[in-house]
Amino acid sequence: MNVWLKSIALVLGYGVSLYLIYLATNPEVLIVFLTISLMLPLIYLIQDRAKQKQYIDHLHQETLKAELSLLKSQINPHFFFNTLNNLYGLAVEKSDLTEEVIYRLSQMMRFTIYDGRKHTVLVVDEIAYLESFIELNQLRHQHRLDIRFERHITNDQQRIPPLLFINLLENAFKHGVDTLTDGQYIHFCLTTKSEMIEFTIDNNFDKTVLEKNKKQRASGGLGLDNLKRRLVLLFPDKHQIKTNVTDSSYKTTVSIDLT
């Protein structure tokens, strides 16, 4: 009620002011007064809308940061658990590989926990992380896998988002070579330039085993969906994901435009 009374009093006061100005001056002065009095609220509305837009943009950026952090936290937790199980087996067997596995795992955990929080990391550090992941899986498969990692790096000090391609590499093991008993391969290539990043990975798989594994799991993997969402947030309208699937092979290419 108080708001309505204030509004009515304001309108009445404004009307009385106009009438008094009309009586005391000529119509030209009244027109100038009306123009100024109408412009002031308009200026206020424009400023207020600009502040609201700035606030909404800020909330949007904070939401994106929070979502990116959540997506990063979802990356390969089961890999660490699997590696710990393998490490336990090696320790029981008193294997000479135990120390190497502990070292590789600690390096990966350090990168994930500390560097993974950063907006960008050096290409050379990201490559070291991928190499540690490969080596741990090679140890698990007793180096029976055909793994080829090509690098075409213009500047190894270039900065790129961390943990961007680990999902694809992890999928190549989990849904690819782990479904086979022999002849497994993973071929992938990372290319970085100042204007672009491209990652291609190709692996084979057993379709029958893969379908059986999917039925046994309560839910599907989040790896590829995770990557797609991160790319949308980080590089909207500046990325492409292409897949080529046959009965025995799966190839994915991710291209990012940095211009």
C-alpha positions as CSV (number, residue, x, y, z in Angstrom):
1,M,0.0,0.0,0.0
2,N,2.8,2.4,0.8
3,V,4.3,1.8,-2.6
4,W,1.1,2.7,-4.3
5,L,0.7,5.8,-2.2
6,K,4.2,6.9,-3.1
7,S,3.6,6.3,-6.8
8,I,0.3,8.3,-6.8
9,A,2.0,11.1,-4.8
10,L,4.9,11.1,-7.4
11,V,2.5,11.3,-10.4
12,L,0.4,14.0,-8.8
13,G,3.5,16.0,-7.8
14,Y,4.9,15.7,-11.4
15,G,1.5,16.9,-12.8
16,V,1.3,19.9,-10.5
17,S,4.9,20.8,-11.4
18,L,4.0,20.7,-15.1
19,Y,1.0,22.9,-14.5
20,L,2.9,25.5,-12.5
21,I,5.7,25.6,-15.1
22,Y,3.0,26.1,-17.8
23,L,1.5,29.0,-15.8
24,A,4.8,30.7,-15.0
25,T,6.5,30.3,-18.4
26,N,5.9,29.9,-22.1
27,P,5.1,26.6,-23.9
28,E,8.7,26.2,-25.2
29,V,10.1,26.0,-21.7
30,L,7.5,23.4,-20.8
31,I,8.5,21.3,-23.9
32,V,12.2,21.4,-22.8
33,F,11.2,20.4,-19.3
34,L,9.1,17.5,-20.6
35,T,11.9,16.3,-22.8
36,I,14.5,16.3,-20.0
37,S,12.1,14.7,-17.6
38,L,11.4,11.9,-20.1
39,M,15.0,11.4,-21.0
40,L,16.2,10.9,-17.4
41,P,14.1,7.7,-16.7
42,L,15.2,6.4,-20.2
43,I,18.9,7.0,-19.3
44,Y,18.3,5.3,-15.9
45,L,16.7,2.3,-17.6
46,I,19.6,1.9,-20.1
47,Q,22.1,2.0,-17.3
48,D,20.1,-0.4,-15.2
49,R,19.8,-2.9,-18.1
50,A,23.6,-2.6,-18.8
51,K,24.2,-3.5,-15.1
52,Q,21.8,-6.4,-15.3
53,K,23.5,-7.7,-18.4
54,Q,26.9,-7.5,-16.8
55,Y,25.6,-9.3,-13.8
56,I,24.0,-12.1,-15.9
57,D,27.3,-12.4,-17.9
58,H,29.2,-12.8,-14.7
59,L,26.9,-15.5,-13.5
60,H,27.1,-17.2,-16.8
61,Q,30.9,-17.2,-16.7
62,E,30.9,-18.6,-13.1
63,T,28.4,-21.3,-14.2
64,L,30.7,-22.3,-17.0
65,K,33.7,-22.4,-14.7
66,A,31.8,-24.6,-12.2
67,E,30.6,-27.0,-15.0
68,L,34.2,-27.3,-16.4
69,S,35.5,-28.1,-12.9
70,L,32.8,-30.8,-12.5
71,L,33.6,-32.3,-15.9
72,K,37.3,-32.4,-15.0
73,S,36.5,-34.1,-11.7
74,Q,34.7,-36.9,-13.7
75,I,37.8,-37.9,-15.6
76,N,39.1,-41.4,-15.3
77,P,38.5,-42.2,-11.6
78,H,38.1,-45.9,-12.5
79,F,41.5,-45.9,-14.2
80,F,43.2,-45.0,-10.9
81,F,41.2,-47.7,-9.1
82,N,42.2,-50.3,-11.7
83,T,45.8,-49.2,-11.5
84,L,45.8,-49.5,-7.7
85,N,44.4,-53.0,-8.1
86,N,47.2,-53.9,-10.5
87,L,49.7,-52.3,-8.2
88,Y,48.4,-54.5,-5.4
89,G,48.9,-57.6,-7.5
90,L,52.4,-56.6,-8.4
91,A,53.2,-55.9,-4.7
92,V,51.9,-59.4,-3.8
93,E,54.1,-60.9,-6.5
94,K,57.0,-58.8,-5.4
95,S,57.4,-57.7,-9.0
96,D,60.3,-55.4,-10.1
97,L,57.7,-53.3,-11.8
98,T,56.1,-52.2,-8.6
99,E,58.3,-49.1,-8.2
100,E,57.8,-48.0,-11.8
101,V,54.0,-48.3,-11.5
102,I,54.1,-46.3,-8.2
103,Y,56.2,-43.5,-9.8
104,R,54.0,-43.3,-13.0
105,L,50.8,-43.3,-11.0
106,S,52.1,-40.6,-8.6
107,Q,53.1,-38.4,-11.6
108,M,49.6,-38.8,-13.1
109,M,47.8,-38.0,-9.9
110,R,50.0,-34.9,-9.4
111,F,49.1,-33.7,-12.9
112,T,45.4,-34.4,-12.5
113,I,45.0,-32.9,-9.0
114,Y,47.2,-29.8,-9.5
115,D,47.6,-29.0,-13.2
116,G,44.2,-30.3,-14.1
117,R,42.7,-27.4,-12.2
118,K,44.4,-24.8,-14.4
119,H,42.8,-23.2,-17.4
120,T,45.8,-24.2,-19.6
121,V,49.0,-26.3,-19.4
122,L,52.1,-26.7,-21.5
123,V,51.8,-29.1,-24.5
124,V,54.9,-30.9,-23.3
125,D,53.3,-31.5,-19.9
126,E,50.1,-32.8,-21.4
127,I,52.1,-35.2,-23.6
128,A,54.0,-36.5,-20.5
129,Y,50.7,-37.2,-18.9
130,L,49.5,-39.2,-21.9
131,E,52.7,-41.1,-22.0
132,S,52.5,-42.1,-18.4
133,F,48.9,-43.3,-19.0
134,I,50.2,-45.4,-22.0
135,E,53.1,-46.8,-20.0
136,L,50.9,-47.9,-17.1
137,N,48.5,-49.7,-19.5
138,Q,51.5,-51.2,-21.4
139,L,52.7,-52.7,-18.1
140,R,49.2,-54.1,-17.5
141,H,49.2,-55.7,-20.9
142,Q,52.9,-56.7,-20.5
143,H,53.8,-54.6,-23.6
144,R,51.9,-56.8,-26.0
145,L,50.0,-53.9,-27.5
146,D,50.9,-52.1,-30.8
147,I,50.7,-48.5,-29.6
148,R,52.0,-45.6,-31.8
149,F,52.0,-42.0,-30.6
150,E,52.9,-39.5,-33.2
151,R,53.5,-35.9,-32.3
152,H,53.6,-32.9,-34.6
153,I,54.3,-30.1,-32.2
154,T,55.2,-26.7,-33.5
155,N,55.9,-25.3,-30.1
156,D,56.1,-27.5,-27.0
157,Q,55.6,-24.4,-24.8
158,Q,52.2,-23.7,-26.3
159,R,49.4,-23.8,-23.8
160,I,46.3,-25.9,-24.2
161,P,43.4,-27.0,-21.9
162,P,44.5,-29.9,-19.7
163,L,43.1,-33.4,-19.7
164,L,41.4,-32.8,-23.1
165,F,42.2,-36.0,-24.9
166,I,42.6,-38.5,-22.0
167,N,39.0,-39.7,-22.4
168,L,39.5,-40.8,-26.0
169,L,42.7,-42.6,-25.1
170,E,41.0,-44.3,-22.1
171,N,38.1,-45.4,-24.3
172,A,40.5,-46.9,-26.8
173,F,41.7,-49.2,-24.0
174,K,38.5,-49.8,-22.1
175,H,36.2,-50.3,-25.1
176,G,38.8,-51.3,-27.6
177,V,41.9,-53.3,-26.9
178,D,40.6,-54.7,-23.6
179,T,37.9,-56.5,-25.6
180,L,40.6,-58.4,-27.6
181,T,43.1,-61.1,-26.7
182,D,45.6,-60.5,-29.5
183,G,46.4,-58.1,-32.4
184,Q,45.4,-55.1,-30.3
185,Y,46.5,-51.7,-31.6
186,I,46.1,-48.0,-30.8
187,H,47.4,-45.5,-33.2
188,F,47.0,-41.8,-32.4
189,C,48.5,-38.5,-33.4
190,L,48.6,-35.1,-31.7
191,T,49.2,-32.0,-33.8
192,T,49.4,-28.5,-32.3
193,K,50.0,-25.2,-34.0
194,S,49.3,-21.6,-33.0
195,E,46.1,-21.6,-35.0
196,M,44.8,-25.2,-34.4
197,I,44.9,-28.4,-32.4
198,E,44.1,-31.8,-33.8
199,F,43.9,-35.2,-32.1
200,T,43.3,-38.4,-34.0
201,I,43.0,-41.9,-32.5
202,D,42.3,-45.2,-34.1
203,N,41.9,-48.6,-32.4
204,N,40.4,-52.0,-33.0
205,F,37.9,-53.8,-30.9
206,D,35.8,-57.0,-30.7
207,K,32.2,-56.0,-31.4
208,T,30.7,-59.1,-29.7
209,V,32.6,-58.6,-26.5
210,L,32.0,-54.9,-26.5
211,E,28.2,-55.4,-26.8
212,K,28.3,-57.9,-24.0
213,N,30.2,-55.6,-21.7
214,K,27.7,-52.8,-22.4
215,K,24.8,-55.0,-21.3
216,Q,26.6,-56.0,-18.2
217,R,27.3,-52.4,-17.1
218,A,24.5,-50.6,-15.3
219,S,25.3,-47.4,-17.2
220,G,27.3,-46.3,-20.2
221,G,30.7,-44.5,-20.2
222,L,30.8,-40.8,-19.8
223,G,34.1,-40.2,-21.6
224,L,33.0,-39.0,-25.0
225,D,30.0,-37.0,-23.7
226,N,32.4,-35.4,-21.2
227,L,34.7,-34.4,-24.0
228,K,31.9,-33.0,-26.2
229,R,30.5,-30.9,-23.4
230,R,34.0,-29.5,-22.5
231,L,34.6,-28.6,-26.2
232,V,31.2,-26.8,-26.3
233,L,32.2,-24.7,-23.2
234,L,35.8,-24.0,-24.2
235,F,35.5,-23.7,-28.0
236,P,31.9,-22.9,-29.0
237,D,31.4,-23.1,-32.8
238,K,35.2,-23.7,-33.2
239,H,35.6,-27.4,-33.0
240,Q,34.7,-30.6,-34.8
241,I,34.4,-34.2,-33.7
242,K,34.4,-36.8,-36.4
243,T,34.0,-40.6,-35.9
244,N,34.4,-43.5,-38.3
245,V,33.2,-46.9,-37.0
246,T,33.5,-50.3,-38.7
247,D,32.8,-53.7,-37.3
248,S,36.3,-53.9,-35.9
249,S,37.8,-50.4,-35.7
250,Y,36.9,-47.0,-34.2
251,K,38.5,-43.8,-35.3
252,T,37.9,-40.3,-33.8
253,T,39.3,-37.0,-34.9
254,V,39.0,-33.8,-32.9
255,S,39.8,-30.5,-34.6
256,I,40.0,-27.2,-32.7
257,D,40.2,-23.8,-34.3
258,L,42.3,-21.4,-32.1
259,T,42.0,-18.3,-34.3
